[in-house]
Amino acid sequence: MWQIFLMVTGLAFLLGASYTDLKKREVPDWLNYGLIFSGLGLRLMFSFENGFSIFLNGLLGFGVCFGLAYLFYWANWWGGGDSKLLMGMGAVIGFGFNFENWSFSSSDLLLFFIGLLVFGMVMGLVWSVVVAIRKGKKFVKEFKEIIRVYRKTHLLILFGGGALLVLSIFYWILWPLPFILVGGFYMLGFVKAVEESCFVKQIQIKKLVEGDWLAKDVLVEGKKVAGEGKSLEKKELYNLRSLVSLGKLKKVWVKEGFPFVPSFLLAYVLLIVSNYWSWF
């Protein structure tokens, strides 16, 4: 019975987080922290009746996801909202360890994480294609510019791909390589063109929120006050807003990205479906 309460809690918070991410490209802290405390709180409550291992597994799940979230955040792969949401799901799903015989009784957390990455990649690709089609001429112009800038590399890859294609006639094991080589180059060019033409924009600092990604260095009087390629933290956001009040800064370039949080929801729904019969 306690699994059902955790399942409903996880679904409810993920639905709310997905809605705010799709609408505003952000997940409020109260929602993320609410998921963490709800997951651990429910596990603690049910531990008194069903065994303290329920709470320990939630705590371990939270700890493992905290480590993963910190790694992704430190590497600038994820923002703070995604990282906190992963911690919350770690608390809800739990680590799946049997403390009686010291063995793993469930791989749900691992399966959820794999599903999260797969859905994230698929959704990112689909979202990028849709946005590229919507932008049309702007995307094509940026893609052509990337090909022009890297024209020597482009020609070299086409030559290498052609050579490998010829060799694959005699050595069949080589046949995937030319497609991987040439396709990989165009895929990277596509991703960069979508990012530059569709996801990078200039906005007023008053509209910035914690977790926004800077697309360019923020310079004031020749001095860098915030660097590109990282999500804004509260301290940096405060400093930028103080510069606005001093009349030294108005706008910055940010990278919008795509709504990643629905991938959490899809991965969790898939996990629930895979466990449906064993739970009910």
N, C-alpha and C positions, 0 to 999 in steps of 0.2 A: 504493500500500500504506500509506503513512504517513497518508492520510486516514482509513483504517479504524481505525487505532490511536487517532486523535483522536476519531473518532465513538464508539467503544466507551468511551473515557475520559469523554467528556461525558455519555453515557447513564448510566454507572455512578454518577457523582457526582450527577446530577440525580435519579436514582431514590432515592439515599440522602437527598438534601436534601428531596425531596417527602415521603418517609416521616416524617422528623423534623418537618417543618412541619405535616403533618396530625395527628401525634400530640402534639406539644408546642408548636406555633406558634412554632418557632424553628429556625434552622439554625446548628449549632455552627461556630465560627470555623475549627477544624481542617479541616472539610469544605470551606469556602469557600477558604481559603488553599491547601488541597491541590489544588483544581481549578485555581487560578491557576498554581501552580508546576508541576503536572503538564502543563498545556497548553503553557506556555512551555518547560518542560524537554524534552518530546517534540519540539516544533518545533526546538529547538536541536540535539537529537540527530540528527534527520533532515536538518538543514541541511547537515551535513558531507558527506552523500552526494548530496542532491538540490538543493542550492543554498541560499545564505544568505537568500534572499528569503522562504523558508518561516518562518524565525524573525522576520524583520522584519515580516511581515504579522501574526503573532501579537502582536508588540509593539505594532504600530499598532492592532490590534483591541482590545487591552487598554487602550491610551491613550484611544481614542474612547469606550469603555464606561466608563472611569474618569471622563471628563468628564460623560457623561450621568448616571452614578450619583451623582456629587457634586452635580449640579444637582437631581436628584430628592430626594436626602437633605437638601440645604440648604432646599428648598422644603417639607420635611416631607411629601412624597408617599410616600416609601419609607423603610423602616428600614435599618439597617446590614447586616443579613443579605442582603436582596434586592440591595442595592448591590454587595456583594462578589461575589455570585453572578453578577451581570451582567458584572463585570470578568472573572471566570473564563471565562464563555462567550465574551467578546470574544477572549480568548487562544486558546481552542479553535477557534472558527470562523474567526478571522482577518479582516483588512481586505479581502482580495481585490484587491490592487493588483499589476499586472504591472510590475516594475522594468526590464524590458528595453525596452519601448516606452512606458513611463510612461502606462499606461491602466488602467482597472478591468477585471479579468478575471472578477469575481464580485460579485454583490450579495447574497450569503448573509447577511451580518451585518444588512443593512437588512431583508431579508425576515424574518429571525428576530425582529428588534425589533418589526416590524409585527405579526407573529403573536403575540408576547408580549403586546402591548397589547390585541389583539382577544380572545385567550383570557382575559386578565385581566378584561376588562370583562364578558364572557359568564359566566365563573365567579363573579365578584362578584355579578352579578345573580341567577344561579341559587342561589348560596349564601344570599343575602339572602332570597329568596322561601321557601326551605326553612326557614330559621331563623324567619322571621316566622310561618309556618304552625305550627311547633312551639311557639312562644311563645304564639300565639293571643290570648287575652284581654289579655295584657300589651302586645302590639304594637298591638292595636286601640285600647286606652286611650290609648297614647302618640300614635297617629296622630290620634285625635279631639282630643287636647290641642293638637297642632300646628295643626290646622285652626281650633280656637278662638282660639289666640293670634294667628294670622294671618287672622282672619275678614274684616277689611276688605280685605286684599290678595286673599283668596279670592273675595270678592264682586266686586271690581273685575275680576279675571281672568275670572270667569264672564261678567260683563257684556260685557267686551271680546271674549271668545271668541264669544258669541252675536251681537254686532254684526258681527264678521268673517264668521261663518257666513252671515248674511243678505246681506252684501255679495258673498260668493262666488257667490251666485246670478246676480249681474250681471257680476261679474269673476271668472271661473273660476280665474285664476292665484292668487287668495287662498285657495282651499279648504284647503290644508294648514295655514295659519297658526293657525286656531282650535284645531285638534287639537294642534299643537305647543305653543301657549300654555298651554292647560288641562292637557294631558298632562304638560308639563314641570313645572308646579306640583305636580301630584300625585306625580310621580316624585321630585322633591326632598323632598316631605313623606314619601314612603315610605322613602327612604334615611335621612333624619334619624330617623324613628320606629324603624326597624330598629336604627340605631346606638345610640340612647338606651335602647331596651328590651331589646336582645339582646346587644350587644357591649360595653356599659359595665358594669363590675362592680368591687367593692371587694375587694382581696386583701391578704394580709399581706406586709409588705416583704421578709421572708425568702424569699418565693416569686418575687420580682421577678428578672428577668434582663435583661442588656443588650439594648436594642432594644425593650423594652416601651414602649407609648405611654401617656402620662399623659392622662387624660380631664378632670382638674380640677387647678387649682393646688394645690401642697402647701404648707400654711401651718403654721408652728410659732411660737407666741407672737405671732401677727399678722404674721409676716415670711414672705415667699414664699421657699422654699428650692429649689423646682423648678416650672417652668411647664408648663401644659397644652399639648397640641397638638404635642408633639415626642417623639422616641424617647429613652429613657434612655441616657446614655453611662456609661462605667466610673466616671468621677469623680463623677457625680451619684449613681450607685448606691452608691458607697462612702459618700458623705455621708449618704444616707438610712439606710443600715445603721448608721452611727455614731450617728444620732439615736435609733434603736431601742435601742441599748446604753445610751443615756443616759436611756431611759424617756420620751422626748418625742414619740414617734411609733410607731404600730403598723401602720396600714393606709393605703393610698392607692387612689384610683380610677384604673383603667386601661381603655383601649379595646382589646379583643381583636382585632378585625378578622377577616378570613377568610384561609385558607391560599392565598397567592398563588404560592408556588414551583411547584406543579404546572403552572402556566401556562408556566413555563420548559420543563418537560419536554414538554408538548404542542406548543409552538412548535418545539422542536428535532426532535421526531419528524416533524412536518409538513415541516420543512426536509429531513430525511434522505430522506423518501419522495419529495419533489419532485426530489431529486438522485440517486435510487437508480440509474437506468439509466446516468447519466453516470459514476457511480463504479464500477459493476460491469459 
